[in-house]
Amino acid sequence: MSRRGLALTTVTLLSLPLVSCAGANIAATAASSSGASESSSAAESPTSTATVAPVSGRTEGLLTDPFLQLPGDQQVNVAWFTETEGAAHAVLTGDIDALDAAAARKAVDAGVDGVNVFAADTMKLSRMFEDAKSFVESPPAESEGIVARDVFRHEATVTGLDKTDDTPYRVVSIDGDDVALSEVFTANDEYTSDEDLTMLLTSDHQQKDHSPANLQWAVETIGGIDVALVAGDLINVPDRASEWFDDSRGLAYFEGMQGNANYTATNGETYHGGEILQNAHSYPVIGNHEVMGRIDGQTSLDSVFNNPVPRKVAEAEYEKVAQEVNPGNSPEVKDKWIEDNSFSTTSYEEIFSLPESAPGGEKYYATTIGNTRLISLYSTRIWRSEDAEPDPAKREKHSRYQDAAASIGKPLERGYGDFVFEDIAVGSQQYDWLKKELTSKETSAAEHVIVMLHESPVSNGKNVMPHFGNPVVTEEKDDAGKVIGYRYDYPEEGNILLTSLLPLVDAKDSPVDLVFNGHSHLWNRFQSDNGVNFLETSNVGNSYGFYGPLSTDGSNKDGKRNQPPAPWTPENVLEQGNPAGLEAITPTENPLKSLADSSQDAPFVASNDYSVFTSFDTATGEVTSWIFDGTTPGAKPEKLDVFTLAD
């Protein structure tokens, strides 16, 4: 049985006031802008008609409740956030139920019998901002551009945890006369192979309408969640602080995952999300929405997000200006210039404390959770629109197929198509690490092996196209030989998830039981001839459609993906299906009916009305998905699908 118990409710006492963000305009005019991303456009203006409700639940003075990271032998790390640096921050265990603010301060300052104090280290997040599209009480004016915001992270390693039972804990933040004391939550150290665990499989929250309801129903239906696996796209714009912490609509990531949201959905019901992170170990991976783009020269956070530049391009441009921008040849100045002119996962890496791999750090890693080995990969690329203008002179914006005409001759302002952020092709560092990990003693000893990544070669979603690979660029020239445009194609043979990753994880002797991904905002699952299961359960807040014979939904009413016109190669884009050629499996319990043929069950859920959540039982190997109607007040979840990793 699992050790994890429900949190104990206490009364919050004296609290710290919240402090509004402040900062300076750091932006200048951008020369060109890419098309709206799959979801950055969802970060609407604060004048939107979306329901706004005050945050409820979390302790006033704390930007989040605490959450658990890096469990070890009789220890776990506890982290939380505030808007002020404060004087002292600590985790308390022992006799803590009846503590008031004065006693908590005394415990930190001088000690209290029966109370264990674990001092926290504090750091200021380096890339937190707001702008005119932030959902905060007083967003910056558009003329202010990108405004810095103070966010401080506190983390303590709590030791001496009971190996057979939950350990109650609280966190306290002290700032002058103010004390913020959290409720009581429960911590566990690393799980052993004989413990039965319940894992939540989730992804693609992104401030979507059904996300708080999804997480609330998950907790109420599944019960105690020991571990949360999050397959990327936790938010929309990773350097926009409010998306992580305090979106005024109640749609921030931590609000939803900690049961502190207060979001009134379109069905009129108010949802709070689920109390998960305070008591469960969590493991996310990087999706395309955890990657921020080039900040130099941009005036809005959406523009930064939509304009990443390949690292090699930024490195080459740095060499041209090194003497000017870094006369002292400082490695730190060099690294920052390259990051600010390419792309960044710094906010994601600063927010979470995760296992690390030797070559990839926190970007990709492996860890053992009870009887399960989790292998987390960095598998994503920039998402760009489908605009395809044959005439180079008429191209007004970047897309996956073209660069804007205004960017030609300006390397840092070009788009470079849907380029891959971290290589996973044969011979790359990540590939070599994964190949070794799949034969490691830890993986071999595990009863279950899960590979978690954001983008997978097996999905019938819209975003599985174009093929996942380095764009093949065509220089377009005029009669005089001058370059006037760049065109990008994605041939099947260049799909590195298909040609490099899949042969590893789906080999006949592969230890992998489940490949779990997100990205296309739908539910579909598959099984290979070698018995490897593939599951995308990202129809959490909305959907971008399923593309197959029984689908007529999504953005294309005929159930087919858009293909670009000539001079591109239209056949490079599959109209339906997935690159691996696997057939989607119809849900076993309560499938929806196909919109193309109402007499047939749909082998997917791709809906802006319904939402799906999924759990994994490590004792039985059973993976269960539930579905609920998000448009009907009071509609309860029912089982959608059940399969086991032994199937």
C-alpha positions as CSV (number, residue, x, y, z in Angstrom):
1,M,0.0,0.0,0.0
2,S,1.0,3.6,-0.5
3,R,2.2,5.6,2.4
4,R,0.7,8.9,1.1
5,G,-2.1,10.3,3.1
6,L,-4.4,13.3,2.8
7,A,-3.3,16.7,4.0
8,L,-4.3,17.8,7.4
9,T,-6.3,21.1,7.5
10,T,-5.2,23.8,9.9
11,V,-6.0,27.5,10.2
12,T,-3.7,29.9,8.5
13,L,-2.6,32.6,10.9
14,L,-0.6,35.8,10.4
15,S,0.3,36.3,6.8
16,L,2.6,38.3,4.5
17,P,1.0,40.8,2.1
18,L,1.4,40.1,-1.6
19,V,3.6,42.6,-3.4
20,S,3.0,43.8,-6.9
21,C,5.7,43.3,-9.5
22,A,7.9,46.1,-10.6
23,G,10.7,46.6,-13.0
24,A,12.0,48.3,-16.1
25,N,11.2,48.1,-19.8
26,I,13.9,45.9,-21.2
27,A,12.6,45.6,-24.7
28,A,13.2,47.4,-28.0
29,T,11.4,47.2,-31.4
30,A,11.5,43.8,-33.1
31,A,12.2,43.7,-36.8
32,S,9.9,40.7,-37.5
33,S,7.5,38.4,-35.7
34,S,6.5,34.9,-36.3
35,G,2.9,33.7,-36.5
36,A,0.9,33.0,-33.4
37,S,1.8,29.7,-31.7
38,E,-0.6,26.9,-31.1
39,S,-1.5,28.4,-27.8
40,S,0.4,31.6,-27.2
41,S,-2.6,33.2,-28.8
42,A,-4.6,31.9,-25.8
43,A,-2.8,34.5,-23.6
44,E,-5.5,37.0,-24.4
45,S,-5.6,40.7,-23.5
46,P,-6.6,41.4,-19.9
47,T,-9.7,43.0,-21.3
48,S,-11.0,39.5,-22.2
49,T,-14.4,38.5,-21.1
50,A,-13.0,35.4,-19.3
51,T,-14.3,35.1,-15.7
52,V,-11.9,36.5,-13.2
53,A,-12.0,35.3,-9.6
54,P,-9.6,35.8,-6.7
55,V,-7.2,33.1,-5.8
56,S,-8.4,31.0,-2.9
57,G,-6.8,28.2,-0.9
58,R,-3.1,29.0,-0.6
59,T,-1.6,30.7,2.3
60,E,-1.5,34.5,2.0
61,G,2.0,35.7,1.7
62,L,3.1,32.6,-0.2
63,L,3.0,32.6,-3.9
64,T,2.5,28.9,-3.9
65,D,2.0,26.1,-1.4
66,P,5.1,23.9,-0.9
67,F,5.8,21.0,-3.3
68,L,8.0,18.0,-3.1
69,Q,11.2,17.3,-5.3
70,L,14.1,14.9,-5.4
71,P,13.1,12.2,-2.9
72,G,16.0,10.2,-1.4
73,D,16.6,7.8,1.4
74,Q,14.6,9.2,4.4
75,Q,14.7,12.7,2.8
76,V,12.9,14.9,0.3
77,N,13.4,18.5,-0.9
78,V,10.5,20.9,-0.2
79,A,10.3,24.1,-2.4
80,W,7.9,27.1,-2.5
81,F,7.8,30.7,-3.8
82,T,7.2,34.2,-2.5
83,E,7.3,37.6,-4.0
84,T,9.6,39.0,-1.3
85,E,13.1,37.8,-0.4
86,G,12.2,37.7,3.3
87,A,14.5,37.2,6.3
88,A,14.1,33.4,6.9
89,H,12.4,30.5,5.4
90,A,12.1,26.9,6.7
91,V,10.3,23.6,6.7
92,L,8.9,22.4,10.0
93,T,8.2,18.8,11.0
94,G,7.4,17.1,14.3
95,D,4.8,18.6,16.7
96,I,3.5,21.2,14.2
97,D,-0.3,20.9,14.1
98,A,-1.0,23.5,16.8
99,L,1.7,25.9,15.9
100,D,0.7,29.6,15.5
101,A,2.7,32.3,13.8
102,A,4.5,33.3,17.0
103,A,5.5,29.7,17.8
104,A,6.6,29.1,14.2
105,R,8.9,32.2,14.4
106,K,10.3,31.0,17.7
107,A,11.0,27.6,16.2
108,V,13.0,29.2,13.4
109,D,14.8,31.8,15.6
110,A,15.5,29.8,18.8
111,G,14.0,26.4,18.6
112,V,10.8,24.8,20.1
113,D,10.8,21.4,21.8
114,G,9.4,18.8,19.5
115,V,9.7,20.9,16.3
116,N,12.3,20.1,13.7
117,V,13.5,23.1,11.6
118,F,15.1,22.7,8.2
119,A,16.4,26.0,6.9
120,A,15.8,26.8,3.2
121,D,18.1,28.3,0.7
122,T,16.7,31.2,-1.3
123,M,17.3,32.3,-4.9
124,K,15.7,34.9,-7.1
125,L,14.3,33.6,-10.4
126,S,16.3,35.2,-13.1
127,R,13.8,35.4,-16.0
128,M,10.4,36.3,-14.5
129,F,8.3,39.0,-16.3
130,E,4.9,40.3,-17.0
131,D,3.5,42.3,-19.9
132,A,0.2,43.8,-21.2
133,K,-1.2,40.3,-21.9
134,S,-0.6,39.0,-18.3
135,F,-3.7,38.2,-16.3
136,V,-2.7,40.0,-13.2
137,E,-4.5,42.7,-11.1
138,S,-2.5,45.6,-12.7
139,P,-0.8,44.5,-15.9
140,P,1.9,46.7,-17.4
141,A,0.7,49.0,-20.1
142,E,1.6,47.9,-23.6
143,S,4.0,50.9,-23.9
144,E,6.0,49.5,-20.9
145,G,6.9,46.4,-22.9
146,I,8.3,43.5,-20.8
147,V,8.5,44.3,-17.1
148,A,10.6,42.3,-14.7
149,R,8.9,40.7,-11.7
150,D,10.5,39.6,-8.4
151,V,9.9,35.9,-7.6
152,F,11.9,34.1,-4.9
153,R,12.3,30.3,-4.6
154,H,13.0,28.6,-1.3
155,E,14.1,25.0,-1.0
156,A,15.1,22.9,2.0
157,T,16.2,19.3,2.3
158,V,14.1,17.6,4.9
159,T,15.8,14.6,6.5
160,G,14.8,11.9,9.0
161,L,11.5,11.0,7.2
162,D,9.6,7.9,8.3
163,K,10.1,5.2,5.8
164,T,6.8,3.5,6.5
165,D,4.4,6.4,7.1
166,D,3.7,9.9,6.0
167,T,5.6,12.8,7.7
168,P,3.5,15.9,8.3
169,Y,5.2,19.2,7.4
170,R,4.6,22.9,7.1
171,V,6.6,25.8,5.6
172,V,7.1,29.2,7.1
173,S,8.4,32.4,5.6
174,I,9.4,35.3,7.8
175,D,9.7,38.9,6.5
176,G,10.1,41.5,9.2
177,D,7.0,41.4,11.4
178,D,5.1,39.2,9.0
179,V,4.9,35.4,9.2
180,A,3.3,33.2,6.5
181,L,2.7,29.7,7.9
182,S,1.3,27.1,5.5
183,E,-1.2,24.4,6.2
184,V,0.0,20.9,7.2
185,F,0.8,18.6,4.3
186,T,2.5,15.2,4.1
187,A,5.9,14.2,2.8
188,N,7.4,10.9,1.8
189,D,11.0,9.9,1.0
190,E,11.8,7.8,-2.1
191,Y,9.5,4.9,-2.7
192,T,10.7,1.3,-2.6
193,S,9.9,-1.4,-5.1
194,D,7.5,-3.2,-2.8
195,E,5.2,-0.1,-2.4
196,D,2.0,0.2,-4.4
197,L,1.8,3.7,-6.0
198,T,-0.7,5.7,-7.9
199,M,0.7,8.0,-10.6
200,L,-1.2,10.7,-12.4
201,L,-0.3,11.0,-16.1
202,T,-1.0,14.6,-17.3
203,S,0.2,17.3,-19.7
204,D,-0.7,20.4,-21.7
205,H,-2.5,22.4,-19.0
206,Q,-1.6,25.7,-20.6
207,Q,-4.3,27.8,-18.9
208,K,-7.0,25.9,-20.9
209,D,-10.6,26.0,-19.8
210,H,-11.0,22.5,-18.5
211,S,-7.7,22.2,-16.7
212,P,-8.8,23.0,-13.2
213,A,-11.9,20.8,-13.5
214,N,-9.7,18.0,-14.9
215,L,-7.3,18.1,-11.9
216,Q,-10.1,18.4,-9.4
217,W,-11.9,15.4,-10.8
218,A,-8.6,13.5,-11.0
219,V,-8.1,13.9,-7.2
220,E,-11.7,13.1,-6.4
221,T,-11.9,10.1,-8.6
222,I,-8.4,8.5,-8.3
223,G,-7.9,9.3,-4.6
224,G,-4.5,9.6,-3.2
225,I,-1.9,10.4,-5.9
226,D,1.6,9.5,-5.0
227,V,3.4,10.7,-8.1
228,A,2.6,13.2,-10.9
229,L,4.2,12.7,-14.3
230,V,3.7,15.8,-16.5
231,A,4.6,15.4,-20.2
232,G,5.3,19.0,-20.9
233,D,3.5,22.2,-21.8
234,L,2.6,23.1,-18.2
235,I,2.1,26.7,-19.2
236,N,2.0,28.8,-22.4
237,V,4.9,31.4,-22.0
238,P,7.5,30.1,-19.5
239,D,8.9,33.5,-18.5
240,R,5.5,35.0,-17.7
241,A,5.4,34.6,-13.9
242,S,1.6,34.8,-13.6
243,E,1.1,31.7,-15.7
244,W,3.0,29.7,-13.1
245,F,1.8,31.3,-10.0
246,D,-1.2,33.6,-9.9
247,D,-3.1,34.1,-13.2
248,S,-6.1,36.2,-12.1
249,R,-8.5,33.9,-13.8
250,G,-7.4,31.0,-11.6
251,L,-5.6,29.1,-14.4
252,A,-2.0,29.2,-13.2
253,Y,-0.1,25.9,-13.2
254,F,0.6,25.7,-9.4
255,E,-2.9,26.9,-8.5
256,G,-4.4,24.0,-10.5
257,M,-1.9,21.3,-9.3
258,Q,-2.3,22.4,-5.7
259,G,-6.0,22.8,-5.4
260,N,-5.8,26.6,-5.0
261,A,-7.5,27.7,-8.3
262,N,-10.8,29.5,-8.3
263,Y,-11.8,29.3,-11.9
264,T,-15.4,29.6,-13.1
265,A,-15.5,27.6,-16.3
266,T,-17.8,28.1,-19.3
267,N,-20.3,25.7,-17.7
268,G,-20.8,28.0,-14.8
269,E,-19.1,25.8,-12.3
270,T,-16.2,26.9,-10.2
271,Y,-13.2,24.5,-10.0
272,H,-10.2,24.6,-7.7
273,G,-7.9,22.0,-9.3
274,G,-6.5,19.2,-7.1
275,E,-4.2,19.1,-4.0
276,I,-1.4,17.1,-5.6
277,L,2.0,18.7,-5.6
278,Q,2.0,19.4,-1.8
279,N,1.9,15.7,-1.1
280,A,3.1,13.9,-4.2
281,H,6.5,13.7,-5.9
282,S,6.3,15.3,-9.4
283,Y,8.4,14.9,-12.5
284,P,7.8,17.1,-15.6
285,V,9.6,17.2,-18.9
286,I,10.2,20.0,-21.3
287,G,7.6,20.7,-23.9
288,N,7.7,23.4,-26.5
289,H,6.0,25.8,-24.1
290,E,8.8,25.4,-21.6
291,V,11.2,27.0,-24.1
292,M,11.5,30.7,-24.3
293,G,12.8,32.4,-27.5
294,R,15.1,35.3,-28.2
295,I,14.4,38.2,-25.8
296,D,16.8,40.7,-27.3
297,G,14.8,43.2,-29.4
298,Q,11.3,42.0,-28.4
299,T,8.5,44.1,-26.8
300,S,6.1,41.4,-25.6
301,L,6.5,38.0,-24.0
302,D,4.4,36.3,-26.8
303,S,6.9,37.7,-29.3
304,V,9.8,36.4,-27.3
305,F,8.2,33.0,-27.1
306,N,7.5,32.9,-30.8
307,N,10.9,33.9,-32.0
308,P,13.6,31.4,-30.9
309,V,16.8,31.1,-32.9
310,P,19.0,28.0,-33.3
311,R,21.9,28.0,-30.8
312,K,24.5,27.7,-33.6
313,V,23.2,30.8,-35.3
314,A,23.4,32.8,-32.1
315,E,26.9,31.5,-31.4
316,A,28.1,32.5,-34.9
317,E,26.5,36.0,-34.5
318,Y,28.2,36.4,-31.0
319,E,31.6,36.0,-32.6
320,K,30.9,39.0,-34.9
321,V,30.1,41.3,-31.9
322,A,32.2,39.7,-29.1
323,Q,34.6,42.5,-28.8
324,E,31.8,45.0,-28.5
325,V,29.5,43.2,-26.1
326,N,32.1,41.3,-24.1
327,P,35.4,43.2,-24.1
328,G,36.5,41.4,-20.9
329,N,35.9,38.0,-22.5
330,S,33.7,36.9,-19.6
331,P,32.2,33.4,-20.0
332,E,29.1,34.5,-18.1
333,V,28.5,37.5,-20.4
334,K,29.0,35.2,-23.5
335,D,26.6,32.6,-22.3
336,K,24.0,35.2,-21.4
337,W,24.3,36.9,-24.8
338,I,23.9,33.6,-26.6
339,E,20.9,32.6,-24.4
340,D,19.2,36.0,-24.9
341,N,19.6,35.7,-28.6
342,S,18.6,32.0,-29.1
343,F,16.3,30.2,-26.7
344,S,16.1,29.4,-23.0
345,T,14.8,26.8,-20.6
346,T,16.2,28.7,-17.6
347,S,12.8,29.4,-16.0
348,Y,11.8,25.7,-16.1
349,E,15.1,24.6,-14.7
350,E,15.0,27.2,-11.9
351,I,11.5,26.4,-10.9
352,F,12.0,22.6,-10.6
353,S,14.6,20.5,-8.9
354,L,14.9,17.3,-10.9
355,P,17.2,14.3,-11.3
356,E,20.0,15.0,-13.7
357,S,21.9,13.1,-16.4
358,A,25.6,13.7,-17.0
359,P,25.2,15.2,-20.5
360,G,21.7,16.7,-20.2
361,G,21.4,18.0,-16.6
362,E,17.7,18.4,-15.8
363,K,16.7,18.6,-19.5
364,Y,16.6,14.8,-19.7
365,Y,17.0,12.3,-16.9
366,A,16.1,8.9,-15.5
367,T,15.0,7.9,-12.0
368,T,13.5,5.0,-10.2
369,I,10.1,5.4,-8.6
370,G,9.1,2.3,-6.6
371,N,9.1,-0.6,-9.1
372,T,9.1,1.8,-12.1
373,R,11.9,3.3,-14.0
374,L,11.1,6.7,-15.5
375,I,13.1,7.9,-18.5
376,S,12.4,11.5,-19.3
377,L,13.5,12.9,-22.7
378,Y,13.9,16.4,-24.2
379,S,11.9,15.9,-27.4
380,T,10.4,19.1,-28.7
381,R,10.8,21.8,-31.3
382,I,9.4,25.3,-32.0
383,W,5.8,25.2,-33.1
384,R,5.0,27.5,-36.0
385,S,2.0,28.1,-38.2
386,E,1.2,26.5,-41.5
387,D,1.5,29.6,-43.7
388,A,3.0,28.7,-47.1
389,E,3.3,31.6,-49.5
390,P,5.0,30.5,-52.8
391,D,6.2,34.1,-53.6
392,P,9.1,34.9,-51.3
393,A,8.4,38.7,-51.6
394,K,4.9,38.3,-50.2
395,R,5.8,36.4,-47.0
396,E,4.7,38.5,-44.1
397,K,5.6,36.2,-41.2
398,H,7.7,33.2,-40.2
399,S,6.0,29.7,-40.4
400,R,7.2,26.1,-40.4
401,Y,7.6,26.5,-44.2
402,Q,9.1,29.9,-44.7
403,D,10.9,33.0,-43.3
404,A,9.4,36.4,-43.4
405,A,10.6,38.5,-46.3
406,A,11.7,41.3,-43.9
407,S,14.1,39.0,-42.1
408,I,16.2,37.9,-45.1
409,G,19.9,38.9,-44.5
410,K,19.3,39.3,-40.8
411,P,20.3,36.0,-39.2
412,L,19.0,36.7,-35.7
413,E,15.6,37.7,-37.1
414,R,14.9,34.7,-39.3
415,G,12.6,31.8,-38.2
416,Y,14.5,28.7,-39.4
417,G,11.3,26.6,-39.6
418,D,10.2,24.1,-36.9
419,F,13.8,23.5,-35.7
420,V,14.5,20.9,-33.0
421,F,15.7,22.3,-29.7
422,E,17.7,19.3,-28.5
423,D,19.0,16.6,-30.9
424,I,18.0,13.0,-30.3
425,A,19.3,11.6,-33.6
426,V,21.7,8.7,-33.7
427,G,25.1,9.9,-32.5
428,S,23.8,12.8,-30.5
429,Q,24.5,13.1,-26.7
430,Q,20.9,12.4,-25.8
431,Y,20.6,9.4,-28.1
432,D,23.8,7.9,-26.7
433,W,22.7,8.5,-23.1
434,L,19.3,6.9,-23.8
435,K,20.8,3.9,-25.5
436,K,23.0,3.3,-22.4
437,E,20.1,4.0,-20.0
438,L,17.9,1.3,-21.7
439,T,20.5,-1.3,-20.7
440,S,21.4,0.1,-17.3
441,K,21.1,-2.1,-14.2
442,E,18.4,0.3,-12.8
443,T,16.2,-0.1,-15.9
444,S,16.8,-3.8,-16.1
445,A,15.7,-4.2,-12.5
446,A,12.5,-2.3,-12.9
447,E,9.2,-4.0,-13.2
448,H,7.8,-1.2,-15.4
449,V,9.7,1.2,-17.7
450,I,8.1,4.4,-18.8
451,V,9.6,6.8,-21.4
452,M,8.1,10.2,-21.0
453,L,8.5,12.9,-23.7
454,H,6.5,15.7,-25.1
455,E,6.6,14.9,-28.8
456,S,6.3,11.3,-30.0
457,P,6.4,9.6,-33.4
458,V,3.1,7.8,-32.5
459,S,0.1,10.2,-32.5
460,N,-2.7,10.9,-34.8
461,G,-2.8,14.5,-33.6
462,K,-2.3,17.6,-35.7
463,N,1.1,18.4,-34.2
464,V,2.8,15.1,-35.2
465,M,3.3,16.8,-38.5
466,P,5.5,18.1,-40.1
467,H,7.9,15.2,-39.6
468,F,10.1,15.8,-36.5
469,G,13.5,16.6,-37.9
470,N,15.9,19.3,-38.8
471,P,14.2,21.4,-41.5
472,V,15.7,21.0,-45.0
473,V,16.3,24.5,-46.2
474,T,16.1,25.7,-49.8
475,E,17.7,29.0,-50.7
476,E,15.5,30.9,-53.1
477,K,17.4,33.3,-55.4
478,D,16.5,35.9,-58.0
479,D,18.0,36.0,-61.5
480,A,21.1,37.8,-60.2
481,G,21.8,35.1,-57.7
482,K,20.7,37.1,-54.7
483,V,19.0,35.2,-51.9
484,I,15.4,36.4,-51.6
485,G,13.9,33.7,-49.5
486,Y,14.2,30.5,-47.4
487,R,11.8,27.6,-47.8
488,Y,11.7,24.6,-45.4
489,D,10.7,21.0,-46.1
490,Y,10.4,18.0,-43.7
491,P,10.9,14.7,-45.5
492,E,9.9,11.4,-43.8
493,E,13.5,10.1,-43.9
494,G,14.5,13.1,-41.8
495,N,12.1,12.2,-39.0
496,I,14.5,11.5,-36.1
497,L,11.8,10.3,-33.7
498,L,10.9,7.7,-36.4
499,T,14.4,6.7,-37.5
500,S,16.4,7.1,-34.3
501,L,14.2,7.1,-31.2
502,L,11.6,4.5,-32.2
503,P,14.1,1.7,-33.1
504,L,15.5,2.1,-29.6
505,V,12.4,2.1,-27.5
506,D,10.5,-0.3,-29.7
507,A,13.2,-2.9,-30.3
508,K,12.2,-6.6,-29.8
509,D,14.3,-6.7,-26.7
510,S,13.3,-3.3,-25.5
511,P,12.6,-3.0,-21.7
512,V,10.1,-0.1,-22.4
513,D,6.5,-0.8,-21.4
514,L,4.9,2.6,-22.1
515,V,5.8,5.7,-24.1
516,F,3.8,8.6,-22.6
517,N,3.6,11.9,-24.5
518,G,1.6,15.1,-24.9
519,H,1.6,17.9,-27.5
520,S,-1.5,17.4,-29.7
521,H,-4.1,17.8,-26.9
522,L,-6.0,14.6,-27.4
523,W,-6.3,11.1,-26.1
524,N,-5.2,8.2,-28.3
525,R,-3.3,5.0,-27.6
526,F,-1.5,2.4,-29.7
527,Q,0.5,-0.8,-29.3
528,S,3.3,-1.9,-31.4
529,D,4.0,-5.5,-32.7
530,N,6.7,-5.7,-30.0
531,G,4.2,-5.0,-27.3
532,V,5.2,-1.4,-26.4
533,N,2.3,0.8,-25.5
534,F,2.0,4.4,-26.7
535,L,-0.3,6.8,-24.9
536,E,-1.1,10.4,-25.4
537,T,-3.5,11.7,-22.8
538,S,-3.3,15.4,-23.3
539,N,-7.0,16.2,-23.9
540,V,-6.9,18.1,-20.6
541,G,-8.1,21.6,-21.4
542,N,-8.9,21.5,-25.1
543,S,-8.0,19.7,-28.3
544,Y,-6.3,20.3,-31.7
545,G,-8.0,17.3,-33.3
546,F,-7.4,13.7,-34.3
547,Y,-6.6,12.9,-38.0
548,G,-7.9,9.5,-39.2
549,P,-10.7,7.9,-41.1
550,L,-13.2,8.2,-38.3
551,S,-12.5,11.9,-37.6
552,T,-14.2,15.0,-38.9
553,D,-13.4,17.3,-36.0
554,G,-10.3,19.4,-35.3
555,S,-9.6,22.4,-37.4
556,N,-10.1,20.5,-40.7
557,K,-13.7,19.3,-41.1
558,D,-12.7,16.5,-43.4
559,G,-10.4,15.0,-40.8
560,K,-7.3,15.7,-42.9
561,R,-4.2,17.7,-42.1
562,N,-3.3,20.6,-44.4
563,Q,-0.6,20.0,-47.0
564,P,1.5,22.9,-48.3
565,P,1.2,23.9,-52.0
566,A,4.0,23.7,-54.6
567,P,6.9,24.4,-54.6
568,W,6.9,22.5,-51.3
569,T,6.4,18.8,-51.4
570,P,2.8,18.2,-50.2
571,E,3.4,14.5,-49.7
572,N,5.8,15.2,-46.9
573,V,2.7,15.9,-44.7
574,L,0.6,12.9,-43.8
575,E,-3.1,13.9,-44.2
576,Q,-4.1,11.2,-41.7
577,G,-2.5,8.7,-39.3
578,N,1.0,8.8,-37.7
579,P,4.6,8.4,-38.9
580,A,4.9,5.0,-37.3
581,G,1.8,3.6,-39.1
582,L,0.2,2.2,-36.0
583,E,-3.6,1.9,-35.6
584,A,-5.3,3.8,-32.8
585,I,-7.0,1.5,-30.3
586,T,-10.7,2.1,-29.4
587,P,-11.2,2.8,-25.7
588,T,-12.3,-0.3,-23.8
589,E,-15.0,1.1,-21.6
590,N,-17.0,4.1,-22.8
591,P,-15.7,5.4,-26.1
592,L,-17.3,8.4,-27.8
593,K,-19.1,7.9,-31.1
594,S,-17.3,8.9,-34.3
595,L,-18.4,12.2,-35.8
596,A,-17.8,10.7,-39.3
597,D,-20.0,7.6,-38.6
598,S,-22.1,7.7,-35.5
599,S,-22.5,3.9,-35.7
600,Q,-18.9,3.4,-34.9
601,D,-16.9,4.0,-31.7
602,A,-14.1,6.6,-32.0
603,P,-10.6,5.4,-31.2
604,F,-9.7,8.7,-29.7
605,V,-11.0,11.7,-27.7
606,A,-10.3,15.0,-29.4
607,S,-12.8,17.5,-27.9
608,N,-13.1,21.0,-26.6
609,D,-16.1,19.8,-24.6
610,Y,-14.8,16.6,-23.0
611,S,-11.7,16.2,-20.9
612,V,-9.6,13.1,-19.9
613,F,-7.3,12.2,-17.1
614,T,-5.2,9.1,-16.6
615,S,-3.7,7.1,-13.7
616,F,-1.2,4.3,-13.5
617,D,-1.3,1.7,-10.7
618,T,2.3,0.4,-10.3
619,A,1.1,-2.7,-8.4
620,T,-1.2,-4.0,-11.1
621,G,0.4,-2.3,-14.1
622,E,-3.1,-1.0,-14.9
623,V,-3.5,2.3,-16.8
624,T,-6.9,3.8,-16.5
625,S,-8.4,6.8,-18.2
626,W,-11.5,8.7,-17.2
627,I,-13.6,11.1,-19.3
628,F,-16.1,13.8,-18.2
629,D,-18.3,16.3,-20.0
630,G,-16.9,19.8,-19.2
631,T,-19.9,21.6,-20.6
632,T,-22.5,20.0,-18.3
633,P,-22.5,21.2,-14.7
634,G,-22.2,18.4,-12.2
635,A,-21.3,15.8,-14.9
636,K,-19.1,13.2,-13.2
637,P,-16.2,11.2,-14.8
638,E,-16.7,7.7,-16.1
639,K,-14.1,5.2,-17.1
640,L,-13.0,5.6,-20.7
641,D,-10.3,3.0,-21.1
642,V,-8.3,0.4,-19.1
643,F,-5.2,-1.6,-20.2
644,T,-2.3,-3.1,-18.4
645,L,1.4,-2.8,-19.3
646,A,1.5,-6.6,-19.5
647,D,-1.1,-6.6,-22.3
